[in-house]
């Protein structure tokens, strides 16, 4: 839910491709339908997203719009949702992002949650629906106080499919730079493939 660019920057540094719904031509929600290993849903927006009068919805950095030099000439406010009790928006790119996020939760084997406080009811409802419906779903919760956060959510508390990374290892920078998250995801994907009945 954060607007910052730390995850994109870390993925770029380790040369990992990801999709977020933007292309060098602008917003393209069908890009989220690709079977890419990393689909990154920024459900509340991003500091590098803008809505330009001429070019429409664009990302100025991840990935950089082909006409970003022209777009950057004009001052733009970043495309963000904040400061409201109900952050769900019927406008693009937010509508498509939440739709694809909800669909992916129902089929993905691993969901990594970094620093999220579980304060948005509609996001929590989507995650809870995934926990109930997707028997393969394993959740990694990364936060300095991950165990405490998990303990406050009945469906996640003492759930063997929920894996906390906390303390000093629960800081986003350490988790990403030291490849802690990547190792944990790989471990859980191996477990998930071993749980498949017909593989």
Phi, psi and omega per residue, in radians:
X1 nan -0.186 -3.130
X2 -1.243 2.636 -3.124
X3 -1.568 -0.274 -3.020
X4 -1.174 3.076 -3.036
X5 -1.969 0.374 -3.032
X6 -1.171 -0.665 -3.109
X7 -1.227 -0.787 3.108
X8 -1.043 -0.733 3.141
X9 -1.107 -0.750 3.127
X10 -1.133 -0.732 3.121
X11 -1.130 -0.666 3.099
X12 -1.121 -0.724 -3.118
X13 -1.108 -0.616 3.119
X14 -1.667 0.197 3.058
X15 0.986 0.818 3.073
X16 -1.860 2.197 3.102
X17 -1.319 2.634 3.073
X18 -2.662 2.800 3.040
X19 -2.060 2.532 3.122
X20 -2.352 0.122 3.136
X21 1.750 -0.177 3.096
X22 -1.861 2.611 3.030
X23 -2.232 -3.140 3.104
X24 -1.178 -0.201 3.083
X25 -1.703 -0.088 -3.137
X26 2.121 -2.815 -3.087
X27 -1.196 2.242 3.131
X28 -2.530 1.554 -3.048
X29 -1.028 -0.417 3.120
X30 -1.144 -0.348 3.084
X31 -1.086 -0.496 3.134
X32 -1.259 -0.306 3.139
X33 -1.398 -0.219 3.137
X34 -1.075 2.594 3.124
X35 -1.505 0.910 -3.141
X36 -1.363 2.509 -3.124
X37 -1.055 -0.563 -3.138
X38 -2.127 1.948 3.008
X39 -1.916 2.110 -2.995
X40 -1.913 1.964 -3.085
X41 -1.800 1.911 3.078
X42 -1.736 1.484 -2.938
X43 -1.187 -0.317 3.118
X44 -1.936 0.179 3.085
X45 1.770 -3.081 -3.058
X46 -2.619 2.623 -3.140
X47 -1.128 -0.323 -3.137
X48 -1.788 0.184 3.097
X49 -1.761 2.404 3.097
X50 -2.415 2.798 3.019
X51 -1.981 1.755 -3.067
X52 -1.618 2.463 -3.110
X53 -1.028 -0.716 -3.072
X54 -1.530 -0.742 -3.002
X55 -1.747 -0.162 3.131
X56 1.423 -2.610 -3.129
X57 -1.304 2.153 -3.054
X58 -2.422 2.687 2.952
X59 -1.891 2.294 -3.105
X60 -1.584 -0.100 -3.109
X61 -2.428 -0.860 -3.027
X62 -2.160 1.634 -0.230
X63 -1.398 2.716 -3.099
X64 -1.263 2.216 3.102
X65 -1.085 2.492 -3.090
X66 -1.077 -0.420 3.124
X67 -1.922 0.475 -3.073
X68 -1.007 -0.608 -3.140
X69 -1.051 -0.740 3.112
X70 -1.210 -0.708 -3.096
X71 -1.156 -0.658 -3.078
X72 -1.221 -0.265 3.123
X73 -1.084 -0.671 -3.137
X74 -1.599 2.483 3.108
X75 -1.281 2.303 3.125
X76 -2.247 2.529 2.933
X77 -1.472 2.469 3.074
X78 -1.072 2.607 -3.131
X79 -1.453 1.755 -3.029
X80 -2.390 2.678 2.949
X81 -2.029 2.134 3.104
X82 -2.778 2.855 3.021
X83 1.276 0.366 3.109
X84 -2.198 2.723 3.093
X85 -1.263 -0.594 -3.110
X86 -2.052 1.766 -3.019
X87 -1.499 -0.116 3.112
X88 -1.129 2.273 -3.106
X89 -2.175 2.486 3.117
X90 -1.547 0.098 -3.129
X91 -1.666 2.660 3.009
X92 -1.324 2.569 0.107
X93 -1.509 -0.030 -2.973
X94 -1.146 -0.644 -3.126
X95 -1.109 -0.831 3.127
X96 -1.177 -0.664 3.138
X97 -1.056 -0.792 -3.115
X98 -1.197 -0.633 3.106
X99 -1.084 -0.906 -3.113
X100 -1.146 -0.645 3.092
X101 -1.039 -0.828 -3.141
X102 -1.079 -0.697 3.124
X103 -1.170 -0.721 -3.124
X104 -1.171 -0.640 3.128
X105 -1.039 -0.530 -3.104
X106 -1.324 -0.255 -3.085
X107 -2.228 -0.264 -3.054
X108 -1.286 2.552 3.080
X109 -1.458 -0.426 -3.083
X110 -2.408 2.283 3.015
X111 -2.072 2.125 3.081
X112 -1.781 2.207 -3.120
X113 -2.064 2.012 -3.086
X114 -1.909 1.976 2.999
X115 1.197 0.195 -3.124
X116 -1.373 2.343 -3.069
X117 -1.577 0.018 -3.101
X118 1.022 0.702 -3.137
X119 -1.694 -0.055 -3.141
X120 -1.880 1.927 -3.019
X121 -1.007 -0.746 -3.074
X122 -1.180 -0.576 3.050
X123 -1.205 -0.788 3.116
X124 -1.016 -0.740 3.139
X125 -1.073 -0.700 3.122
X126 -1.139 -0.767 3.128
X127 -1.125 -0.760 -3.142
X128 -1.104 -0.682 3.086
X129 -1.085 -0.697 3.094
X130 -1.111 -0.739 3.124
X131 -1.065 -0.731 -3.115
X132 -1.257 -0.642 -2.981
X133 -1.635 -0.646 -3.032
X134 -1.758 1.712 -3.067
X135 -1.165 -0.342 -3.139
X136 -1.497 -0.278 -3.006
X137 -1.090 2.185 3.019
X138 -2.056 2.430 -3.068
X139 -2.058 2.241 3.031
X140 -1.789 2.126 3.116
X141 -1.946 2.029 -3.044
X142 -1.935 1.999 -3.138
X143 -2.951 2.574 3.078
X144 -0.972 -0.478 3.125
X145 -2.063 0.728 -3.054
X146 -0.982 -0.786 -3.115
X147 -1.070 -0.700 3.131
X148 -1.117 -0.759 3.121
X149 -1.076 -0.779 -3.140
X150 -1.078 -0.718 -3.118
X151 -1.091 -0.370 -3.125
X152 -1.544 -0.080 -3.078
X153 -2.068 1.856 -3.007
X154 -0.899 -0.746 -3.077
X155 -1.239 -0.408 3.132
X156 -1.654 -0.490 -3.078
X157 -1.059 2.205 3.141
X158 1.003 0.485 3.076
X159 -1.568 2.140 -3.084
X160 -1.150 -0.217 3.121
X161 -1.564 0.007 -3.139
X162 -1.843 2.217 -3.046
X163 -2.147 1.897 3.130
X164 -1.445 2.540 2.898
X165 -2.174 1.980 -2.986
X166 -2.313 -2.965 -3.112
X167 1.149 -2.572 -3.137
X168 -1.169 -0.457 3.077
X169 -1.282 -0.223 -3.111
X170 -1.547 0.181 3.079
X171 -1.587 2.355 -3.023
X172 -0.931 -0.797 -3.082
X173 -1.038 -0.826 -3.132
X174 -1.153 -0.743 -3.106
X175 -1.077 -0.703 -3.111
X176 -1.431 -0.830 -3.088
X177 -1.173 -0.608 -3.122
X178 -1.609 0.147 3.087
X179 1.046 0.428 3.106
X180 -1.102 -0.796 -3.136
X181 -1.111 -0.802 -3.135
X182 -1.013 -0.762 3.125
X183 -1.093 -0.749 -3.113
X184 -1.169 -0.727 3.110
X185 -1.073 -0.797 3.127
X186 -1.046 -0.760 3.127
X187 -1.045 -0.818 -3.107
X188 -1.231 -0.567 3.070
X189 -1.163 -0.677 3.070
X190 -1.082 -0.796 3.105
X191 -1.043 -0.765 -3.108
X192 -1.091 -0.723 -3.135
X193 -1.194 -0.544 3.083
X194 -1.249 -0.398 3.125
X195 -1.433 -0.228 -3.138
X196 -1.151 2.223 -3.043
X197 -1.222 -0.422 -3.012
X198 -2.058 0.357 3.102
X199 -1.760 nan nan
